[in-house]
Amino acid sequence: MRTTTRGIVTMLGSLAFVAAISLSAFAQAPAPQAPAAQAPASQAPAGQAKSESAKGELKSVDTDKMTLTLASGQTFQFTKATKVTGAQGGVAGLASMSGREVTIDYETKGADRIATAITVGAEKK
């Protein structure tokens, strides 16, 4: 009886050892990554806005249509949430700053460019 008990204990110990090694190897294996996780960071997922920046001379501001245009011809939409730095009165204050250098942070949503932040540069001397 003693030999049978010792054999069973030895077999259970061996089985536990093999199970522990298997679990350890499984835990160290790298998890497979989904193809979307490997996409470059510069590409926004479908349906999400892509953040960009533009710089140029301010040509005009249309407060009724909520748009502004640079001398290069680029047109941007703005909202009440658009942050403006360097102009008094927010986006409406830009209307009197034609010819000034501006930097526009914007998000592309479809064909629209929505300004999130506008920074007005120093006045030309």
Secondary structure, 3 states (H helix, E strand, C coil): CHHHHHHHHHHHHHHHHHHHHHHHHHHHCCCCCCHHHHCCCCCCCCCCCEEEEEEEEEEEEECCCCEEEECCCCEEECCCCCEEECCCCHHHHHHHCCCCEEEEEEEEECCEEEEEEEEECCCCC
